[in-house]
Amino acid sequence: MYFSIRHLTKFLYSNAVSESMMETRMHPRSDQNQRCLTFHLSVSPRCRVFSYRDHLANQVHHFDIPGQHGQLVIVAESLVEVQPAAQIPAFLAPDAWAELDRMIEQGDYWEMLFPSEFAAPTPALDALAADLGVERRDDPLMVLHQLNEQIYKYFDYVPKSTKVDSPIDLALSTQKGVCQDFAHIMITLVRSKLRIPCRYVSGYLFHGESDHDRSAHSATHAWVEALVPQLGWVGFDPTNWLVAGDRHIRTAIGRDYSDVPPTHGIFRGRAKSELTVAVRVTPSQGTPSLDQELPVPEDWSILVEKATALPEQPPPPTRQQQMAQQQ
């Protein structure tokens, strides 16, 4: 399968800022069952964009805009080829826990076993673990399948009920949140109660007409990957009660959201910023020829045009207003 992905991010500042420094993680990964065929990142105001790979092989782009500007617009466009995902069984052999412990002892998984900024145990999480009966039993894969279902049923998906920097206790206290919260809660339970290496995955989810997903169509998505004997890293999507498959497109992996935000930066100046994000994932017929570009939906073109349009400037002061200001 081929997917065309368009990701627009706009920062509108209340006052002109004198400099912006930003890094993005929007480049889809090329590993496991997916391959990024094309990627293009455009920035307005125009600037030079640089890139590097971090220690987990995430592609990071970064840039600096030194001049004054009232807004910053980032548009990422990519074409990804996704192979059919391998079928994940419902359970493993009885000795799977011992095999998992041997894998952990022989490998370097401490980053994905220890607590991290947004995935640290709390008393509220301990209470949830006791309520759900999260402990080592049966085999690792069976417990992970069950936990994926339990989190889906325990929490309600409510957009904007939490923020990107909200601790897991907020979602635990209200029993509602978004994909990021559910991923952090599952990661913390898997690491602290099951002692299974678990990591955060940032990316996109294609929503087909016959799919009944809870997550938003026009936003990025988040899920988790746990290390399973014989299978390696297996993805679980507790937001939609899914095993990650060929509809899940991975852009970055890390300990939690703080490692892999789509955008992360600072600006120089005294201003408030208003963030607008739009995501479009559509099936594609395949790779375009050398002289052919990917078709752009008309409504997406209008959206980009509106985003890149300069903010409205206030009319120049009249002579009477100038005299009043001088007085």
DODRENBA-612790 format. One record per residue (C-alpha): x, y, z; residue in three letters. Coordinates in steps of 0.05 Angstrom, whole numbers, plus 5000, padded with zeros to 4 digits. Layout:
BEGIN
XYZALA/...
This chain:
BEGIN
500050005000MET/502250724987TYR/500151315029PHE/500852055013SER/501752465077ILE/501053215084ARG/502353545151HIS/501354295161LEU/503554675223THR/502555415233LYS/504955855291PHE/501556545292LEU/504757045338TYR/501057615373SER/507158075360ASN/512758005310ALA/518557585336VAL/525757705317SER/528156985312GLU/525456275311SER/529355625321MET/525654985307MET/526754245298GLU/521653765269THR/520453015269ARG/515752915210MET/519952475164HIS/517051765163PRO/521951225182ARG/524450695133SER/524650055173ASP/520649425189GLN/514749415141ASN/514950135115GLN/519350545069ARG/519251295058CYS/519851414983LEU/519552174981THR/519652735032PHE/519453485025HIS/519354005080LEU/517654735063SER/518155305112VAL/515356015109SER/518956495118PRO/524056145073ARG/530455895104CYS/535655355099ARG/533554685129VAL/538654195157PHE/537753475180SER/540952935222TYR/539252245251ARG/538752175327ASP/541151555366HIS/534551195352LEU/535051315277ALA/529551845276ASN/530452355220GLN/530653055250VAL/530253705210HIS/532254365241HIS/532555095219PHE/533555805243ASP/529756425219ILE/533557045244PRO/529157595214GLY/522757895241GLN/516457505225HIS/509257475250GLY/508056745234GLN/511656095219LEU/508655565172VAL/511554865163ILE/508854385110VAL/511453675107ALA/509553225048GLU/511552495041SER/509951865003LEU/510551215042VAL/510350495019GLU/507550015072VAL/508049255066GLN/502748805097PRO/504248705171ALA/505848015198ALA/500147675234GLN/501047735310ILE/498647115348PRO/494347145410ALA/499346805457PHE/506346505461LEU/509545885490ALA/509245775566PRO/516645935575ASP/516046625542ALA/517247015606TRP/523946665618ALA/525846785545GLU/524047525552LEU/528447595614ASP/534247285576ARG/533247785520MET/533248365569ILE/539548105604GLU/543348025539GLN/540948675506GLY/541249425519ASP/534049605534TYR/534850025598TRP/532250655564GLU/525550315550MET/525149995619LEU/526450575666PHE/521451145681PRO/521751755636SER/518952465638GLU/511752285619PHE/511951545636ALA/513451515711ALA/509351115761PRO/504751485809THR/499951265864PRO/494051365816ALA/497450905766LEU/498850385819ASP/491450395836ALA/489650295763LEU/494549715758ALA/491249375818ALA/484349505790ASP/486149205722LEU/490248635751GLY/496548825713VAL/501848305733GLU/506147765702ARG/501747165686ARG/500146715627ASP/505246975575ASP/507647675556PRO/503747735491LEU/497147515522MET/497848025578VAL/499548585528LEU/493448415486HIS/489048445547GLN/492049095573LEU/491049415504ASN/483649245508GLU/482949455581GLN/485850155570ILE/481250245509TYR/475150075550LYS/477150435614TYR/478451125583PHE/474151575539ASP/477451915480TYR/475952665487VAL/479953155444PRO/483153745481LYS/481553435549SER/489153445563THR/495153825537LYS/501653585507VAL/505253685574ASP/499653405619SER/501852875669PRO/498552195666ILE/494952335731ASP/490252825696LEU/487652275648ALA/487551775705LEU/483252235749SER/478252405694THR/478451735657GLN/479052115591LYS/484552365546GLY/487652295477VAL/492351805443CYS/498552095476GLN/495651985546ASP/493551265532PHE/500451115503ALA/503951405565HIS/499451025613ILE/500550365576MET/508150475572ILE/508550615647THR/504450005665LEU/508449545619VAL/515149795644ARG/513749825718SER/508849245729LYS/510848745674LEU/518348935666ARG/517648915591ILE/521549425548PRO/516449905519CYS/517250525475ARG/513051105449TYR/511551155374VAL/509551795340SER/506451785270GLY/500051775230TYR/494051315224LEU/490151235160PHE/482651245173HIS/478750845121GLY/471250905111GLU/470050225143SER/474650345202ASP/471650555268HIS/477450925300ASP/476651385360ARG/482751805344SER/482052455304ALA/482752435228HIS/486353095223SER/491853005275ALA/498152605287THR/497551945324HIS/501251585380ALA/501750855402TRP/506750395436VAL/511449835418GLU/513349275467ALA/519048775461LEU/516148075453VAL/520147425449PRO/520447115378GLN/516847725349LEU/521248325367GLY/517849005375TRP/510248935369VAL/505849555364GLY/499549645406PHE/494550215396ASP/490450285461PRO/486650885433THR/483250455381ASN/484349745410TRP/488749545352LEU/495149175340VAL/499249665298ALA/498849445225GLY/499249715155ASP/494950325171ARG/499950575223HIS/505651005194ILE/511551105241ARG/515451765242THR/519451715306ALA/520551275367ILE/522851475437GLY/521851385512ARG/515651825511ASP/512852445477TYR/518352895502SER/523352525458ASP/519352575393VAL/514753175388PRO/513053355315PRO/515654065327THR/520054325383HIS/523155025385GLY/523755715415ILE/522956425390PHE/525957095411ARG/521057635429GLY/515057795473ARG/509057475441ALA/503756935450LYS/503456395398SER/497256055369GLU/498355355340LEU/494355065282THR/495554345257VAL/492453975199ALA/494053275176VAL/491752905114ARG/493352165100VAL/490651895034THR/491851254995PRO/496251334934SER/496550934870GLN/504150864876GLY/510451234861THR/509751814811PRO/514151844750SER/520152314749LEU/516352874715ASP/509852794754GLN/508153064823GLU/503352774873LEU/496253054863PRO/494353574914VAL/487053594938PRO/483754264924GLU/481654374996ASP/488854235019TRP/491454754970SER/486555264998ILE/488655085069LEU/496055185053VAL/494555845017GLU/490856105077LYS/496355885124ALA/501956215085THR/498156865074ALA/501157425115LEU/497357635177PRO/492858235169GLU/496458875186GLN/492859435223PRO/491360055181PRO/496360635189PRO/494361135243PRO/490661755220THR/493662445232ARG/488962565291GLN/491261905323GLN/498562095312GLN/497362775346MET/493762435404ALA/499561945413GLN/504562515414GLN/500462895466GLN/
